[in-house]
């Protein structure tokens, strides 16, 4: 599977099971291999050497703000609850970014 857009990323995140004993099904915003960008890198071999936000940018519309993509991968603020997001919450964050062009972790984590 190769992710082509943000909708595919959101669908993938929704399907992840954090309770699975298989390592490659895990999601953790605090670990680069298992966060939003890590999943994009894992599925898109040509982005594996890129920073997480740059890897995610490869599946975003060309006019999307790099600042918003960066915030999706690295939620602002120490102690921000987004660092503990579930795969389903991360999927919602991706959909908000896709639909509005803005990353809104505050809305997601309500």
C-alpha positions in Angstrom: 0.0 0.0 0.0 1.2 3.5 -0.8 -0.6 6.5 0.6 -1.7 9.0 -2.0 -3.6 11.5 0.0 -4.9 12.6 3.4 -8.1 10.6 3.1 -6.1 7.4 2.7 -4.0 8.4 5.8 -7.1 9.0 7.9 -8.6 5.7 6.8 -5.4 3.9 7.7 -5.1 5.5 11.1 -8.8 4.6 11.9 -7.9 1.0 11.2 -4.9 0.7 13.5 -5.3 -1.4 16.6 -3.1 -0.2 19.5 -4.0 -3.3 21.5 -2.4 -5.6 18.9 0.7 -7.4 20.0 2.2 -6.9 16.5 4.6 -4.0 16.6 3.8 -2.6 13.1 0.1 -2.0 14.0 0.9 0.4 16.9 0.4 4.1 17.0 2.3 6.5 19.3 2.6 10.3 18.7 5.8 10.2 20.9 7.7 7.8 18.7 8.6 8.9 15.2 8.3 5.4 13.7 4.7 5.0 15.0 3.3 8.6 14.7 1.4 10.1 11.8 4.5 10.9 9.8 6.0 7.5 10.7 3.1 5.7 9.1 3.4 7.8 5.9 7.2 7.1 5.8 6.6 3.3 6.4 4.1 3.0 3.5 5.9 5.4 1.1 9.5 4.1 0.6 10.5 7.3 -1.2 9.8 9.4 1.8 11.7 7.4 4.4 14.7 9.7 4.5 12.5 12.8 4.9 11.5 14.6 8.1 8.1 13.6 9.3 6.4 16.8 8.2 8.0 16.6 4.8 6.9 13.1 4.3 3.3 14.0 5.2 3.5 17.0 2.8 4.0 14.6 -0.1 0.4 13.4 0.3 -1.1 16.9 1.0 -2.5 19.3 -1.6 0.4 21.5 -2.9 -1.1 24.7 -1.5 -1.5 23.4 2.1 0.5 25.4 4.6 3.7 23.7 5.7 3.1 25.3 9.2 -0.2 23.4 9.5 1.5 20.1 8.3 4.2 20.6 10.9 1.7 21.1 13.6 0.0 17.9 12.6 3.2 16.0 13.1 4.5 18.0 16.1 1.6 19.3 18.2 2.4 22.7 19.8 3.3 22.9 23.4 4.9 20.7 26.0 2.2 18.7 27.7 -0.2 19.1 24.8 -2.7 16.2 25.1 -2.3 15.6 21.3 1.0 13.8 22.1 -1.3 11.1 23.7 -3.7 10.9 20.7 -5.3 7.6 19.8 -5.2 6.5 16.2 -8.8 7.5 15.8 -8.1 11.0 17.2 -5.1 11.3 14.8 -7.4 10.3 12.0 -9.8 13.1 13.0 -6.9 15.6 13.1 -5.9 14.6 9.5 -9.5 15.0 8.3 -9.8 18.5 9.9 -6.5 19.4 8.2 -7.8 18.0 4.9 -11.2 19.7 5.1 -10.1 23.1 6.5 -6.4 23.5 5.7 -5.8 24.0 9.5 -4.5 21.6 12.1 -6.8 21.8 15.2 -5.6 19.4 17.8 -7.6 21.4 20.4 -10.8 20.5 18.6 -9.7 16.8 18.2 -8.8 16.4 21.9 -12.0 17.8 23.4 
